[in-house]
Amino acid sequence: MATEKNATETTPDAGNSRKRKVMLTGLTLLVILGGLGVWGWHEVYGRWSESTDDAYVNGNVVEITPLVTGTVVSIGADDGDLVHEGQVLLNFDPSDAEVGLQSAEANLAKTVRQVRGLYSNVDGMKAQVAEQKSAVQKAQENFTRRKNLAAGGAISQEELSHARDDLTSAQSALSNAEHQLNTSSALVDDTVVSNHPDVKAAAAQLRQAYLANARTTLIAPVTGYVAKRTVQLGQRVQPGTALMAVIPLDQLWIDANFKETQLRDMRIGQPVDIEADLYGSAVKYSGTIDSLGAGTGSAFALLPAQNATGNWIKIVQRVPVRIHINAEELAKHPLRVGLSTQVEVNLHDQSGPVLAQQPPQKASFSTNVYAEQLAQADAVITRLIHENSATAAKTAQR
């Protein structure tokens, strides 16, 4: 009876022990499977991607600053307005600039006429030289004839002396005329009216006055949206004062700050998945790495850390990585400068360089709106030179 009782009492303990073993075995298998899953995820996906949420939208902030002093008389755009390249943003009072332009135009016209006078002087001096050469030839013949007559005693020595004096006087007059011709010719040699130094100097003054007048109107150098308007109507502004900014929202990129430990396998050209906090996970952008920063953010800070002084604590540094955003996706879902994003870089393709290998072949950003102002100034100069060069021909036709 005692043996049966003991067997009955130990049976529940044996069952619990088996349950514990099964549970421990199952837990061990789960841990192993979990570890294998983590290892598999890392090998297949984890080690081939790097991500960060320390990433922000950036872009060109084109400051609108005047090149001349002026008083604001009109403001053509306000914060948030869309402006196109070449559109008028601000106007200054143009009175002083217009007076200066009129004075420069008059000066160019006068200079062209004066230069035309120099060419006329050369023609007149050439005629005088030709006349003096005839006079010298005539005096020479007269002197030779009288010299032969004096040798035979037909005329007196006094008359021969007068002929010699006339020849000498004619030769002196010829020499003087030739000297004046050389002087006049030196002022116009190898030139025409349009490229004469005096005309070019007057044209340069007109060009400067024209640009000063044109710059009383501030235009948008690029197409974009107005931001940071600080200028007010009637304000007197000086050159270089920031009045407003134009931001082209079709030229945005992302500056993602990755930890230095994440950069080992990053290469230029690798694809990037982008998610903006503005739209959430519903909108995905694609992009590529444009460049990896040449230094850490702290290295370019206004007050860089001085690790050689005081107590030192190692801090993982971050390096800015510039990411290009797909233009078509950006057009469908516009972003703004400064918005927060999350980026994930695909590291599978490591064929690209770590640093750029070639310098830029053309300007990354450019505008031609100011070149048009200079072209208009050149057109005015050409017209004034033509009008004042043709005056003599018009007078002759009348």
Buried (B, 14 or more C-beta within 10 A) or exposed (E): EEEEEEEEEEEEEEEEEEEEEEEEEEEEEEEEEEEEEEEEEEEEEEEBBBBBEBBBBBBBEBBBBBBBBBBBEEBBBEEEBEBEBBBBBBBBBBEBBBEBBEEBBEBBBEBBBBBBEBBEBBEEBBEBBEEBBEBBEEBBEBBEEBEEBBEEEEBEEEEBEBBBEBBEEBBEBBEEBBEBBEEBBEBBEEBEBBEBEBBBEBBEBBBBBBBBBBBBBBBBBBBBBBBBBEBEEEBEBEEEBEBBBBBBBEBBBBBBBBEEEBBEBBBBEBBBBBBBEBBEEEBEBEBBBBBBBEEBBEEEEEEEEEEEEEEEEEEEBBBBBBBBBBEEBBEEEEBBBEBEBBBBBBBEEEEEEBEEEEEEEEEEEEBEEBEEBEEEBEEBBEEBBEEBBEEEEEEEEE
